[in-house]
Amino acid sequence: MLKLYKRGPSGILYWEAWTADRAVTVHWGQVGERGQTQRLEVAPDQSAESVIAAAAARPHACGFTEAPRESLHELVVQFILDEEDIGAEAENLEFLAALKVQLDQCLGWTGNGQCTGGEIGAKEGDTLNMFCRVVEPEAAVASLAKHLESFGYGGEFCIGRAVGGAMQTVYPEDCRGDPWMW
């Protein structure tokens, strides 16, 4: 997978490409929006890497570059669990894996990063934390909140952003409890 970014007049633009089933998918747009896609077939005498390199020539020429890891921002989506939310360990791990896929898809299809993993409660299992690395935190928070609320999770989660070594709640403003005390 190749992910490229460029600051445009109205925000950060993305261009990315990946392989699946002897084809390359190219996906581009403005960070925070679904963007557009194009499928490029990989001929029998080609490698997927060469198709991606050829497709990336134009974005590179237009100033798109890979985002340095240190330029990414850390977000944490935290669910504060009530006792009735805590299931068997296998059930919790299955939910954690499914939620990672959901968040990864949300961030990926809006060109904004990825969900890198999660954990279940450092405080006796009363929280579920999902960790995300994003390009544009405000757009990521908006996308994640909209996505989670569309799946019926409204009011069950908080989103925090690492700022100066500490987590700050960025959504919602009235997050219940003291979510970042792990």
C-alpha positions in Angstrom: 0.0 0.0 0.0 1.2 3.5 -0.8 -0.3 6.6 0.8 0.5 10.1 -0.3 -0.6 13.5 0.9 -0.5 17.1 -0.1 -1.8 20.3 1.5 -4.3 21.9 -0.9 -6.1 25.2 -0.8 -9.1 23.7 1.1 -7.3 21.1 3.2 -5.2 18.0 3.0 -5.5 15.8 -0.2 -4.8 12.1 -0.2 -3.9 9.6 -2.9 -3.4 5.9 -2.1 -3.1 2.6 -3.9 -3.2 -1.0 -2.8 -3.4 -4.4 -4.4 -6.0 -7.1 -4.2 -7.0 -10.0 -6.6 -4.4 -9.1 -9.3 -5.6 -5.5 -9.5 -4.7 -2.2 -8.0 -7.2 0.1 -6.4 -6.4 3.8 -6.5 -8.3 6.0 -4.1 -8.0 9.8 -3.8 -9.8 12.8 -2.4 -9.8 15.3 0.4 -9.0 14.0 3.9 -12.3 13.5 5.7 -14.3 12.6 2.6 -14.8 9.3 0.9 -13.1 10.4 -2.3 -13.1 8.4 -5.6 -11.7 5.1 -6.7 -10.3 3.5 -9.8 -9.4 -0.1 -10.4 -6.3 -0.9 -12.5 -5.8 -4.4 -13.8 -2.4 -6.0 -13.4 -1.3 -7.7 -16.6 0.3 -11.1 -16.4 3.7 -9.6 -17.3 3.4 -6.8 -14.7 3.9 -6.7 -10.9 1.4 -4.9 -8.8 4.2 -2.7 -7.4 5.1 -1.5 -10.9 1.5 -0.6 -11.6 1.3 1.4 -8.3 4.6 3.1 -9.1 3.4 4.1 -12.6 0.1 5.3 -11.2 1.9 7.3 -8.4 4.1 9.2 -10.9 1.5 11.9 -11.5 0.7 12.6 -7.8 4.4 12.6 -7.0 5.0 15.1 -9.8 2.1 17.3 -8.3 3.8 17.4 -4.9 2.2 14.5 -3.1 4.5 12.8 -0.5 4.3 10.1 2.1 3.4 11.5 5.6 6.3 11.1 8.0 5.2 9.0 11.0 6.0 11.9 13.4 3.4 14.0 11.6 0.6 11.7 12.5 -1.7 12.4 15.4 -2.8 9.9 18.1 -6.5 9.6 18.8 -8.1 7.2 21.3 -11.7 6.1 21.0 -12.8 5.0 24.4 -15.9 3.1 25.4 -16.7 3.4 29.1 -18.3 0.0 29.9 -21.0 -0.6 32.4 -21.0 -3.9 34.2 -23.7 -5.3 31.8 -21.5 -4.5 28.8 -18.7 -6.7 30.0 -19.0 -10.2 28.5 -16.9 -13.3 28.5 -13.3 -12.7 27.4 -13.7 -14.3 24.0 -16.8 -12.2 23.4 -15.0 -9.0 24.3 -12.0 -9.9 22.1 -14.4 -10.6 19.2 -16.0 -7.2 19.7 -12.6 -5.5 19.9 -11.5 -7.1 16.6 -14.8 -6.2 14.8 -14.5 -2.6 16.1 -10.9 -2.3 14.9 -12.1 -3.3 11.4 -14.9 -0.7 11.5 -12.7 2.1 12.7 -9.9 1.2 10.2 -12.4 1.2 7.4 -13.9 4.5 8.5 -10.4 6.2 8.6 -9.1 4.4 5.5 -12.0 5.3 3.2 -11.8 9.0 4.3 -8.0 9.1 3.6 -7.2 9.9 7.2 -5.2 7.0 8.7 -5.9 3.8 10.5 -6.9 2.1 13.7 -3.8 0.4 15.0 -5.4 -1.8 17.7 -7.1 -1.7 21.0 -7.3 -3.0 24.5 -9.9 -3.9 27.0 -9.8 -2.1 30.3 -6.8 -1.2 32.3 -9.2 -0.4 35.2 -10.6 -3.8 35.8 -12.2 -4.2 32.4 -14.3 -1.0 32.6 -13.0 0.6 29.4 -12.4 -0.4 25.8 -9.8 1.7 24.1 -9.1 1.8 20.3 -5.9 3.5 19.1 -5.8 5.5 15.9 -3.0 7.3 14.0 -4.4 10.0 11.8 -3.3 12.8 9.4 -6.0 15.4 10.2 -7.4 15.0 13.7 -10.5 17.3 13.4 -11.6 15.5 10.3 -10.9 12.1 11.9 -13.0 13.0 15.0 -15.9 14.1 12.8 -15.7 10.9 10.7 -15.3 8.6 13.6 -18.2 10.2 15.6 -20.5 10.1 12.6 -19.6 6.5 11.9 -20.0 5.3 15.5 -23.3 7.1 15.9 -24.6 5.6 12.7 -24.0 2.2 14.3 -26.0 3.1 17.4 -23.0 3.9 19.7 -24.0 7.5 20.4 -23.3 8.5 24.0 -21.3 5.3 24.6 -17.8 6.6 23.6 -15.4 9.5 24.0 -12.6 10.5 21.6 -9.4 11.8 23.0 -6.3 13.3 21.4 -2.8 13.2 22.6 -1.6 16.8 23.1 1.7 17.5 24.8 1.9 14.0 26.4 -1.6 14.1 27.9 -4.9 13.0 26.6 -7.6 15.6 26.1 -11.2 14.9 25.4 -12.2 16.2 22.0 -15.6 14.5 21.5 -18.1 14.9 23.1 -17.3 17.9 25.3 -19.5 16.3 28.1 -17.8 12.9 28.1 -18.9 11.0 31.2 -16.5 9.9 33.8 -12.7 10.5 33.8 -11.9 8.6 30.7 -8.2 9.2 30.3 -7.1 7.9 33.7 -5.6 4.5 32.8 
